Every structure is written in C-alpha cells, then in structure tokens.
Amino acid sequence: MALFRKRRKMDSICVKNVLPEVFVSRTDIESEVWRREVTFSRGNVYLVSADSGTGKSSLCSFIYGVRRDYSGDILFDGENIRNMSLSRWCDIRSRAISYLPQDLCLFPELTAAENIFMKLRLTRYKTEAEVKRYFEILGIADKYDSLVGRMSIGQQQRVAIIRTLCQPCDFFLMDEPVSHLDARNNDIAARLIADEVKRSGAGLIFTSVGNNLNIEQQEVLKL
C-alpha cells in the first residue's frame, strides 16, 4: 500500500529559454532544447539525443532541482521551480519525479536489495515479491543479496533501474538508462520500463548519446 495521500498530478514540465551558464558565451549552439521553449507532457515518452559535452546531464540536474547554474526558466505546471521551497522539493522528489542519474548514486557498501529498500521504506510503493520479480526479469536474481560494489556496472545499472521504478511519480527522468547494457538486456529493461510507464500513466524523459532505450517515443529532441 502506498504511503502518500492522493494528490493532484503534475501534467507538464516546461523548459523555457534555458541555457547552462557555462554555454552563455557560445554562439555555435544548435539545439532543439537550449534557448527554446519545450514542454514535456505526462503520458508521453521523450528522447533527448545528445553528443558528449552538450549538457544532457546538466539538463536532468536542472529539472531535478539539484543545480541552478542556468539562465531561463523551468516550470512545473506553470510554477517556476526557482521559487519552490525545500519542503516542496521533497514532495516533488518523493511523489512526482523519479530520477535515474547517469552515475547511478548507489551505495557500494550495501547489497542490491538494501539499496532498493532504502527507498521502499519511504514509499512503500512495491512489495518485496514485486522487487524480486524485477530482479528475475532483468537477469540479476542471483545478485539480490550481493554488495553493489562487487557487481559489474551493467548489473549496477539494472539495480538502479529497479530503484527508479520503486516510487510513485508523474515523470520518470532517466539519464542514459541503458548505456552499459547490451541489446538483449536493453530490450528487457525497455519492456519493464514501458510497462510501468503505461501502468502509472507517467511521462518518460530519457537521454542518450547513442545507446537508446529501445522504447517507442512520441518525440525526439536533439540537444
């Protein structure tokens, strides 16, 4: 049973005339996101395709509110995120946006299961049986009680995907979610993510520098 009370869903994320401060002096930027107005709508899937060094991880950090070194505005349902309080951000990060960063942010000294249940103790969004099923689907059932620090980067990425699916949200924000997975495991992860996106009615924004999540997209934006 979910811990949180029913609430109004977030329907849109608008990135308006945004540009990382480090790019301000550049005149050669050709982007469908930077210095543009882009709206991401709940229920749709978006690929932000990028070359290395064009700011895809920065974009994710800006949307998630962990960095503010940009010009322009980011709006959640018309509300400027620069004006949000800490308590508002806590609510958004626990119930509106589920973020998978490129560096995964797992605790290497904990087991795979312990990393997952750190989140589930707060959200109570998935049962232990559901989590174990995810491990089986992604081919890492034997790593359930293994220390993350002793797992391969591809195995760690699958653990991080599971953790991302273990909270209620209106948008999944995933920075290169399958960068370390081969084609077969990409397909498996994509089906799992697509099922959760459909079940929850969430939007999905994911980035890639080439190894795209194998999922149908409504829009592709070149960063």
C-alpha positions as CSV (number, residue, x, y, z in Angstrom):
1,M,0.0,0.0,0.0
2,A,1.3,3.4,-0.9
3,L,2.3,5.7,1.9
4,F,1.2,9.0,0.4
5,R,-2.2,10.5,0.2
6,K,-3.9,11.1,-3.1
7,R,-2.7,14.4,-4.7
8,R,-3.0,16.4,-7.9
9,K,-0.7,15.0,-10.6
10,M,2.0,17.0,-12.4
11,D,0.9,17.3,-16.0
12,S,3.8,19.2,-17.6
13,I,7.4,20.3,-17.4
14,C,8.3,23.3,-19.5
15,V,11.9,24.2,-20.2
16,K,11.8,27.8,-21.4
17,N,14.8,29.6,-22.9
18,V,17.2,27.6,-20.7
19,L,20.9,27.6,-21.2
20,P,23.7,26.3,-18.9
21,E,25.8,29.3,-17.6
22,V,28.9,27.6,-19.0
23,F,27.5,27.9,-22.5
24,V,26.4,31.6,-22.3
25,S,29.3,32.9,-24.4
26,R,28.9,30.3,-27.1
27,T,27.3,31.3,-30.5
28,D,27.6,28.0,-32.2
29,I,24.8,26.1,-30.3
30,E,22.3,24.4,-32.5
31,S,19.8,22.7,-30.2
32,E,16.1,21.8,-30.1
33,V,16.2,22.3,-26.3
34,W,18.6,25.1,-25.3
35,R,17.3,28.6,-25.8
36,R,14.0,27.1,-26.9
37,E,10.6,26.5,-25.3
38,V,10.0,22.8,-24.8
39,T,7.1,21.2,-23.0
40,F,7.1,17.6,-21.7
41,S,3.7,16.2,-21.1
42,R,2.7,13.5,-18.7
43,G,1.9,10.2,-20.5
44,N,4.4,10.8,-23.4
45,V,7.9,9.4,-24.0
46,Y,10.7,11.8,-25.0
47,L,14.2,11.0,-26.1
48,V,16.8,13.8,-25.6
49,S,19.5,12.8,-28.0
50,A,22.9,14.3,-27.4
51,D,26.6,14.3,-28.2
52,S,29.0,14.1,-25.3
53,G,29.6,17.5,-23.7
54,T,26.3,19.1,-24.9
55,G,24.8,19.2,-21.4
56,K,22.4,16.3,-21.2
57,S,23.3,15.5,-17.5
58,S,23.1,19.2,-16.8
59,L,19.5,19.3,-18.2
60,C,18.5,16.5,-15.9
61,S,20.1,18.1,-12.9
62,F,18.3,21.4,-13.7
63,I,14.9,19.7,-14.0
64,Y,15.5,17.8,-10.7
65,G,16.5,21.0,-9.0
66,V,19.9,19.9,-7.8
67,R,21.7,22.6,-10.0
68,R,20.6,26.2,-10.6
69,D,23.5,27.4,-12.8
70,Y,21.4,28.2,-15.8
71,S,19.6,31.1,-17.4
72,G,15.9,30.9,-18.4
73,D,13.1,29.2,-16.6
74,I,11.8,25.7,-15.8
75,L,8.2,25.4,-14.9
76,F,6.2,22.5,-13.4
77,D,2.6,23.1,-14.3
78,G,3.4,26.8,-14.8
79,E,5.2,27.1,-11.4
80,N,8.8,28.3,-11.6
81,I,11.0,25.8,-9.8
82,R,13.4,28.6,-8.7
83,N,10.7,29.7,-6.3
84,M,10.0,26.3,-4.7
85,S,10.7,25.7,-1.0
86,L,12.7,22.8,0.3
87,S,9.6,21.0,1.5
88,R,8.0,21.4,-1.9
89,W,11.1,19.9,-3.5
90,C,11.0,17.0,-1.0
91,D,7.4,16.3,-2.1
92,I,8.2,16.5,-5.8
93,R,11.2,14.1,-5.5
94,S,9.2,11.6,-3.5
95,R,6.0,11.7,-5.5
96,A,6.3,13.5,-8.8
97,I,9.7,12.8,-10.4
98,S,11.7,9.6,-10.2
99,Y,15.3,10.3,-11.3
100,L,17.9,7.8,-12.6
101,P,21.2,9.8,-12.8
102,Q,24.0,8.7,-15.1
103,D,26.3,8.0,-12.1
104,L,23.5,5.8,-10.6
105,C,24.1,7.0,-7.0
106,L,24.0,3.5,-5.5
107,F,25.7,2.7,-2.1
108,P,28.5,0.2,-2.9
109,E,28.8,-0.9,0.7
110,L,25.1,-2.1,0.7
111,T,23.6,-5.0,-1.1
112,A,21.4,-4.6,-4.2
113,A,18.3,-5.3,-2.1
114,E,19.3,-2.9,0.6
115,N,19.8,-0.1,-2.0
116,I,16.2,-0.7,-3.2
117,F,14.6,-1.0,0.2
118,M,16.2,2.3,1.4
119,K,13.7,3.9,-1.0
120,L,10.8,1.5,-0.3
121,R,10.9,2.1,3.4
122,L,9.8,5.7,2.4
123,T,7.5,5.0,-0.5
124,R,6.0,1.5,0.3
125,Y,5.2,1.5,-3.4
126,K,6.3,-2.0,-4.3
127,T,6.2,-5.3,-2.4
128,E,9.2,-7.5,-1.8
129,A,7.7,-10.0,-4.2
130,E,7.5,-7.3,-6.9
131,V,11.1,-6.3,-6.4
132,K,12.3,-9.9,-6.6
133,R,10.3,-10.3,-9.8
134,Y,12.1,-7.3,-11.3
135,F,15.4,-8.8,-10.4
136,E,14.4,-12.0,-12.1
137,I,13.2,-10.2,-15.2
138,L,16.4,-8.3,-15.5
139,G,18.5,-11.4,-15.1
140,I,20.1,-10.4,-11.7
141,A,18.1,-12.6,-9.3
142,D,21.4,-14.1,-8.0
143,K,22.7,-10.6,-7.1
144,Y,19.8,-9.7,-4.8
145,D,22.0,-10.0,-1.7
146,S,25.3,-9.1,-3.3
147,L,27.2,-6.0,-2.4
148,V,26.7,-3.4,-5.2
149,G,30.4,-2.6,-5.1
150,R,31.2,-6.1,-6.2
151,M,28.8,-6.0,-9.2
152,S,29.6,-5.1,-12.8
153,I,28.5,-1.7,-14.0
154,G,25.8,-3.3,-16.1
155,Q,24.4,-5.1,-13.1
156,Q,24.5,-1.9,-11.1
157,Q,22.6,-0.1,-13.8
158,R,19.8,-2.7,-13.7
159,V,19.6,-2.3,-9.9
160,A,19.3,1.5,-10.4
161,I,16.5,0.9,-12.9
162,I,14.6,-1.1,-10.4
163,R,15.1,1.5,-7.7
164,T,13.8,4.2,-10.1
165,L,10.6,2.2,-10.6
166,C,10.0,1.8,-6.8
167,Q,8.3,5.2,-6.2
168,P,5.1,6.9,-7.4
169,C,5.7,9.6,-10.0
170,D,4.3,11.6,-12.8
171,F,7.6,11.7,-14.7
172,F,10.5,9.3,-15.0
173,L,13.7,11.2,-15.7
174,M,16.5,8.9,-16.8
175,D,19.9,9.9,-17.9
176,E,21.4,7.3,-20.2
177,P,19.5,4.4,-18.5
178,V,20.9,1.6,-20.7
179,S,24.4,2.9,-21.5
180,H,26.0,-0.2,-20.1
181,L,23.5,-2.8,-21.3
182,D,23.8,-5.0,-24.4
183,A,20.9,-5.2,-26.9
184,R,19.2,-8.1,-25.2
185,N,19.2,-6.5,-21.8
186,N,18.3,-3.2,-23.3
187,D,15.1,-4.8,-24.7
188,I,14.3,-6.4,-21.4
189,A,14.8,-3.2,-19.4
190,A,12.8,-1.2,-22.0
191,R,9.8,-3.6,-21.7
192,L,9.9,-3.3,-17.9
193,I,10.1,0.5,-18.0
194,A,7.4,0.7,-20.7
195,D,5.0,-1.4,-18.6
196,E,5.5,0.8,-15.6
197,V,5.1,4.0,-17.6
198,K,1.8,2.6,-19.1
199,R,0.5,1.4,-15.7
200,S,1.2,4.6,-13.9
201,G,0.3,7.0,-16.8
202,A,3.6,8.8,-16.2
203,G,5.8,10.6,-18.7
204,L,9.3,9.5,-19.5
205,I,12.2,11.8,-20.4
206,F,15.4,9.9,-21.1
207,T,18.7,10.9,-22.6
208,S,21.2,9.1,-24.8
209,V,24.5,9.6,-26.6
210,G,23.9,6.6,-28.8
211,N,22.7,3.5,-26.9
212,N,19.0,4.4,-26.9
213,L,16.5,2.8,-24.6
214,N,14.5,0.6,-27.0
215,I,11.1,2.1,-26.4
216,E,8.6,3.9,-28.6
217,Q,9.0,7.7,-28.4
218,Q,6.4,10.4,-29.1
219,E,9.2,13.0,-29.7
220,V,13.0,13.1,-30.2
221,L,14.8,16.3,-29.3
222,K,18.4,16.9,-30.4
223,L,20.3,18.6,-27.6
